[in-house]
Amino acid sequence: MMKTYNFIYAFVALGVMGCSKSEEYSDNDGTKINQKSTADYTLLLKSNGELKGTHLNGDAETLTLNEGGSSFTSRFEPLLISEDGSILTMYHKNSSCTGTVTIHNFKDDSSESYEVFEDLGTCSLIPKAIVKGGDNIYVAYEKEVDAKLTDFAVRAIDITDNQNTYVDISLKYNPVGLTFSDNRLFILSLDEDVSGEHKLIVIDASTKTEVFNGNLGFDARNIFKNPDGDIIVGYDELHTTIDRKTMTFLYTNYGPGSAPNFTKSALRHFDSNGLMYYAMVAGTFSSYTTIPAVYDFNKNSAVLYAFENFLTEAQLKFEFEIENTTMVHYDEDNNLLLVGYKKSVNGDKGGLLRINPVPQPKFEGNLDLDGIPYAIYFN
């Protein structure tokens, strides 16, 4: 089924269109009045190739740094990551064959690690994607058998079992992305040998058997699930929404020059209205490489927050020294867009902007950081 919109970019302060949500509390100019809910975040910062956790406290008006407030253990930046709400799953490669999977829950500040692929001995293994689903961790990988043969598989690891028992699910095609929904593992795969097209393979989590195999065509970029649990496959000029139960495909095309470019964002976050927040490659819409963006799947419309439209030249170049956007999230309780950025100065320096997003972006504050913002979680 094809669904096509007259896609209109909502350039805040560029005059095409604004994005608004119904608000219960607003003043006369329509700006939402922040209600000073407690802000309690864990911010992951990247510095010298490592991730470290930093605790932030405050409300809609203030934000302070609490260096000792997070139990997130500093570690090298992971090779693979996936998110599901407050749960971050990471894969770190230990050798040419083995690795460590770490699951950190930011709600209860707990962390568990699991050694993987130790049973394979000496091998040449490339991890491709990771996701946590139910009681299992799924790691997609390719393993060289010899110079002419490569095996593809997904390892399903039961983390409720003290022995961490596992099942290797053999795959015909190269797995390039994973997501999990409705007790099913959805695998974005690439047929490299014959058609060059992407495939969707669906595995039942209980039986570990294939229940669906479908064609996705050329140039699929990524796969993830929306708040309803349905599956999104992103392309450059469209996206496909796949009903997780019926496997019905719905195609949404973008107009010329109006692609929301969310396929290049490693992390995406949804609010309670289903709006998606991410760092977008700006192209001609800003002098900055990446900028904050919000995409509405129901309306097929995006709001782009180009820094030039709500910060002064002095703030951009001298006070904050912004080079590009590194993460975007939305604090719904305080109506604040949280924008992490890298500074243009030498070294791993960054900052966190707080923006009141509607009806026009309003700068609420900045926090300079000793590190580059990687991700943020609400405690």
C-alpha positions as CSV (number, residue, x, y, z in Angstrom):
1,M,0.0,0.0,0.0
2,M,1.3,3.4,-0.9
3,K,0.9,6.5,1.2
4,T,2.1,9.8,-0.3
5,Y,2.1,13.2,1.3
6,N,2.8,16.8,0.2
7,F,5.7,16.9,2.5
8,I,6.3,20.4,4.0
9,Y,9.4,21.1,6.1
10,A,8.6,23.1,9.1
11,F,11.6,25.5,9.3
12,V,11.3,27.2,12.6
13,A,12.0,30.9,12.0
14,L,12.4,30.3,8.3
15,G,8.7,30.9,7.6
16,V,7.4,27.8,6.0
17,M,5.4,26.2,8.7
18,G,5.4,25.6,12.5
19,C,4.9,22.5,14.5
20,S,2.7,22.8,17.5
21,K,1.1,20.5,20.1
22,S,-1.9,21.2,22.2
23,E,-0.8,22.6,25.6
24,E,-2.7,23.0,28.8
25,Y,-0.6,25.8,30.3
26,S,0.5,28.7,28.1
27,D,1.0,32.5,28.4
28,N,-0.5,35.0,26.0
29,D,2.1,34.5,23.3
30,G,1.5,30.7,23.2
31,T,4.7,29.7,24.9
32,K,4.2,26.8,27.2
33,I,4.8,27.7,30.9
34,N,7.3,25.2,32.3
35,Q,6.0,23.8,35.6
36,K,9.4,23.2,37.1
37,S,9.3,19.4,37.3
38,T,12.4,17.8,38.7
39,A,15.0,17.2,36.0
40,D,17.1,14.1,36.8
41,Y,19.2,12.9,33.9
42,T,22.2,10.6,33.3
43,L,24.3,12.1,30.5
44,L,26.8,9.9,28.6
45,L,29.9,11.8,27.5
46,K,32.5,10.7,25.0
47,S,36.1,11.7,25.6
48,N,39.3,10.1,24.4
49,G,37.4,7.2,22.9
50,E,35.7,6.4,26.2
51,L,32.1,6.8,27.5
52,K,31.5,8.1,31.0
53,G,28.3,8.8,32.9
54,T,27.5,12.1,34.5
55,H,24.5,12.9,36.7
56,L,22.5,16.1,36.0
57,N,20.0,17.7,38.4
58,G,17.6,20.6,38.1
59,D,14.3,21.7,36.7
60,A,12.9,23.7,33.8
61,E,15.0,26.7,34.7
62,T,18.3,25.4,36.2
63,L,20.6,22.4,35.6
64,T,23.7,21.4,37.6
65,L,26.4,18.8,37.2
66,N,26.8,16.1,39.8
67,E,30.1,14.3,38.9
68,G,29.7,11.5,41.4
69,G,26.0,10.8,40.8
70,S,26.1,8.0,38.1
71,S,27.1,4.3,38.5
72,F,27.6,4.0,34.8
73,T,31.1,2.5,34.5
74,S,33.5,4.3,32.2
75,R,34.3,2.2,29.2
76,F,35.5,2.4,25.6
77,E,32.9,3.5,23.1
78,P,31.0,0.4,22.0
79,L,31.2,-1.1,18.6
80,L,27.4,-1.7,18.5
81,I,24.5,-0.2,20.5
82,S,20.7,-0.4,20.7
83,E,18.2,1.4,22.9
84,D,14.8,0.5,24.2
85,G,13.5,3.2,26.5
86,S,15.9,3.5,29.5
87,I,17.8,0.4,28.5
88,L,21.1,0.7,26.6
89,T,22.6,-2.5,25.2
90,M,26.3,-2.3,24.1
91,Y,28.7,-4.6,22.4
92,H,32.5,-4.3,22.9
93,K,34.9,-6.3,20.9
94,N,37.6,-8.0,23.0
95,S,39.4,-9.9,20.2
96,S,39.0,-11.0,16.6
97,C,36.4,-13.4,17.9
98,T,35.1,-12.6,21.4
99,G,33.2,-9.7,22.8
100,T,31.3,-8.4,25.9
101,V,27.7,-7.4,25.9
102,T,26.6,-4.9,28.6
103,I,23.0,-4.0,29.4
104,H,22.6,-0.8,31.5
105,N,19.2,0.1,32.9
106,F,19.1,3.9,33.6
107,K,15.8,3.7,35.5
108,D,17.2,1.5,38.3
109,D,20.9,2.3,37.6
110,S,21.8,-1.4,37.2
111,S,24.2,-3.0,34.8
112,E,25.0,-6.6,33.7
113,S,27.7,-7.9,31.4
114,Y,28.0,-11.1,29.4
115,E,31.0,-12.6,27.6
116,V,30.1,-13.9,24.1
117,F,31.6,-16.1,21.4
118,E,34.2,-17.6,23.7
119,D,33.1,-21.1,22.5
120,L,34.3,-20.4,19.0
121,G,38.0,-20.4,19.9
122,T,40.2,-18.7,17.3
123,C,38.1,-17.2,14.6
124,S,37.5,-14.1,12.4
125,L,34.1,-12.7,13.4
126,I,32.4,-9.4,12.6
127,P,29.5,-8.3,14.8
128,K,26.9,-6.6,12.7
129,A,24.0,-5.6,15.0
130,I,22.6,-6.1,18.5
131,V,19.3,-5.8,20.3
132,K,17.7,-6.9,23.5
133,G,14.3,-8.6,23.3
134,G,12.5,-10.2,26.2
135,D,14.8,-12.6,28.0
136,N,17.3,-12.7,25.2
137,I,20.2,-10.7,23.7
138,Y,20.5,-11.1,19.9
139,V,23.9,-10.5,18.2
140,A,24.0,-10.7,14.4
141,Y,27.4,-11.6,13.0
142,E,29.3,-12.8,10.0
143,K,32.1,-15.4,10.5
144,E,34.8,-16.3,7.9
145,V,34.9,-20.0,7.3
146,D,37.6,-19.8,4.6
147,A,38.8,-17.4,1.9
148,K,35.7,-18.2,-0.2
149,L,33.0,-18.9,2.4
150,T,31.4,-16.6,5.0
151,D,28.6,-17.7,7.4
152,F,25.9,-15.4,8.6
153,A,23.9,-15.9,11.8
154,V,22.2,-14.4,14.9
155,R,23.1,-15.6,18.3
156,A,20.2,-15.6,20.8
157,I,21.5,-15.6,24.3
158,D,19.2,-16.4,27.2
159,I,20.1,-14.0,30.0
160,T,17.8,-15.6,32.6
161,D,19.9,-18.7,32.6
162,N,23.0,-18.6,34.8
163,Q,24.8,-20.5,32.1
164,N,23.8,-18.0,29.4
165,T,22.7,-20.7,27.1
166,Y,22.5,-19.7,23.4
167,V,21.2,-20.7,20.0
168,D,22.8,-19.7,16.8
169,I,20.2,-19.1,14.1
170,S,21.8,-19.6,10.6
171,L,21.0,-16.9,8.0
172,K,21.1,-17.0,4.2
173,Y,21.8,-13.2,3.9
174,N,24.1,-10.7,5.5
175,P,22.4,-9.2,8.6
176,V,22.8,-5.4,8.8
177,G,20.1,-4.4,11.3
178,L,18.0,-5.8,14.1
179,T,14.9,-4.8,16.1
180,F,12.5,-6.7,18.4
181,S,8.8,-6.4,18.7
182,D,5.8,-8.6,19.7
183,N,8.1,-11.6,20.6
184,R,9.6,-11.5,17.2
185,L,13.1,-10.6,15.9
186,F,13.1,-8.5,12.8
187,I,16.3,-8.8,10.7
188,L,17.2,-6.3,8.0
189,S,19.4,-8.4,5.6
190,L,21.3,-7.9,2.4
191,D,21.5,-10.4,-0.5
192,E,25.0,-9.6,-1.6
193,D,25.5,-12.6,-3.9
194,V,22.5,-12.5,-6.2
195,S,20.1,-9.6,-6.3
196,G,21.8,-6.9,-4.2
197,E,18.4,-6.2,-2.6
198,H,17.5,-6.1,1.1
199,K,15.3,-8.7,2.8
200,L,13.3,-8.7,5.9
201,I,13.6,-12.0,7.9
202,V,11.4,-12.5,11.0
203,I,12.2,-15.0,13.7
204,D,9.8,-16.3,16.3
205,A,11.6,-15.7,19.7
206,S,10.0,-18.8,21.3
207,T,10.8,-21.3,18.6
208,K,13.9,-19.6,17.1
209,T,12.4,-20.4,13.6
210,E,11.8,-18.2,10.6
211,V,8.1,-17.1,10.2
212,F,8.5,-14.5,7.5
213,N,10.8,-13.7,4.6
214,G,10.1,-10.6,2.4
215,N,11.8,-8.4,-0.1
216,L,12.6,-4.8,0.8
217,G,14.1,-3.7,-2.5
218,F,17.3,-1.7,-2.8
219,D,19.1,0.7,-0.5
220,A,17.3,0.1,2.8
221,R,19.3,2.1,5.4
222,N,18.0,1.1,8.8
223,I,15.4,-0.7,10.8
224,F,13.7,0.2,14.2
225,K,10.3,0.1,15.9
226,N,7.9,2.9,16.6
227,P,6.1,3.5,19.9
228,D,3.2,1.2,18.7
229,G,5.7,-1.6,18.1
230,D,5.4,-1.6,14.4
231,I,8.5,-1.7,12.3
232,I,10.1,1.2,10.3
233,V,12.5,0.6,7.5
234,G,14.2,3.8,6.4
235,Y,15.4,4.7,2.9
236,D,16.7,7.9,1.4
237,E,13.5,9.0,-0.3
238,L,10.8,7.0,1.7
239,H,10.2,4.8,4.6
240,T,8.1,1.6,5.0
241,T,5.9,0.9,8.0
242,I,5.3,-2.8,8.6
243,D,2.5,-4.0,10.8
244,R,4.2,-6.3,13.4
245,K,1.3,-8.7,13.5
246,T,-0.1,-8.8,9.9
247,M,3.1,-8.0,8.1
248,T,1.3,-5.5,5.9
249,F,3.6,-2.9,4.2
250,L,2.7,0.8,4.1
251,Y,5.0,3.0,2.0
252,T,5.4,6.7,2.7
253,N,7.2,8.8,0.0
254,Y,8.9,12.1,0.6
255,G,8.6,15.1,-1.8
256,P,11.6,16.4,-3.7
257,G,14.2,17.8,-1.4
258,S,12.1,17.0,1.7
259,A,13.6,13.7,3.1
260,P,13.8,13.9,6.9
261,N,17.2,12.2,6.8
262,F,16.7,10.1,10.0
263,T,18.4,7.1,8.6
264,K,21.9,8.5,9.5
265,S,21.0,9.1,13.1
266,A,22.3,6.3,15.4
267,L,19.9,7.1,18.2
268,R,16.3,8.3,18.0
269,H,13.8,9.1,20.7
270,F,10.0,9.3,20.8
271,D,7.7,11.4,23.0
272,S,4.2,10.3,24.2
273,N,2.6,11.8,21.0
274,G,4.8,9.6,18.7
275,L,7.1,12.5,17.6
276,M,10.7,11.4,16.9
277,Y,13.7,13.5,18.0
278,Y,17.1,13.0,16.3
279,A,20.2,14.7,15.0
280,M,19.7,15.3,11.3
281,V,22.2,15.9,8.5
282,A,21.3,19.5,7.5
283,G,22.4,19.7,3.9
284,T,21.5,23.1,2.6
285,F,19.2,24.0,5.5
286,S,21.9,25.1,7.8
287,S,25.6,26.0,7.8
288,Y,26.1,23.3,10.5
289,T,26.6,19.6,9.4
290,T,23.9,18.3,11.8
291,I,21.1,20.0,13.6
292,P,18.2,19.0,15.9
293,A,15.1,17.7,14.2
294,V,11.6,16.4,15.1
295,Y,9.7,14.1,12.7
296,D,5.9,13.4,12.8
297,F,5.2,10.1,11.2
298,N,1.5,10.7,11.1
299,K,1.7,14.0,9.3
300,N,5.0,13.2,7.4
301,S,6.4,16.6,8.5
302,A,9.5,17.7,10.2
303,V,10.6,20.6,12.3
304,L,14.2,21.6,11.9
305,Y,16.0,23.6,14.6
306,A,18.7,25.4,12.7
307,F,21.0,27.0,15.3
308,E,21.2,30.2,13.3
309,N,17.5,30.8,14.0
310,F,17.5,30.9,17.8
311,L,21.0,31.7,18.8
312,T,23.0,34.9,18.1
313,E,26.2,34.9,16.1
314,A,28.2,35.7,19.2
315,Q,26.7,32.7,21.0
316,L,27.3,30.4,18.1
317,K,30.9,31.3,17.4
318,F,32.3,32.6,20.7
319,E,30.2,31.7,23.7
320,F,29.2,28.1,22.9
321,E,31.6,27.5,19.9
322,I,29.2,24.9,18.3
323,E,30.6,22.6,15.7
324,N,27.7,20.1,15.2
325,T,24.8,18.3,17.0
326,T,25.7,15.0,18.6
327,M,22.4,14.0,20.4
328,V,18.8,15.2,20.7
329,H,16.2,14.3,23.3
330,Y,13.0,15.9,24.7
331,D,12.1,16.4,28.4
332,E,8.3,16.3,28.2
333,D,7.7,17.2,31.8
334,N,9.6,20.4,31.5
335,N,8.9,21.1,27.7
336,L,12.6,21.3,26.9
337,L,14.5,20.1,23.9
338,L,17.9,18.8,25.0
339,V,20.5,19.3,22.4
340,G,24.0,17.9,22.9
341,Y,26.8,19.4,20.7
342,K,30.5,19.2,20.1
343,K,32.6,22.3,20.4
344,S,34.8,23.5,17.6
345,V,37.8,24.0,20.0
346,N,40.6,21.4,20.1
347,G,39.9,18.4,22.3
348,D,36.7,16.5,23.3
349,K,34.7,19.4,24.6
350,G,30.9,19.9,24.3
351,G,27.8,21.3,25.8
352,L,24.1,20.8,26.4
353,L,21.5,23.4,25.2
354,R,18.0,23.6,26.6
355,I,15.4,24.9,24.2
356,N,11.7,25.7,24.7
357,P,10.6,24.4,21.3
358,V,7.2,25.9,20.6
359,P,5.7,28.1,19.2
360,Q,9.1,29.5,18.3
361,P,12.4,28.1,19.7
362,K,13.4,29.9,22.9
363,F,16.9,29.5,24.4
364,E,16.6,28.5,28.0
365,G,20.2,27.7,29.0
366,N,23.5,26.0,28.2
367,L,25.8,23.8,30.2
368,D,29.5,23.4,29.2
369,L,30.8,19.9,29.5
370,D,34.2,18.2,29.7
371,G,33.3,15.7,26.9
372,I,31.0,15.3,23.9
373,P,27.3,14.4,24.7
374,Y,26.6,10.9,23.4
375,A,23.2,10.1,24.9
376,I,20.9,11.2,27.7
377,Y,18.5,9.2,29.9
378,F,15.8,10.2,32.4
379,N,16.2,8.6,35.8
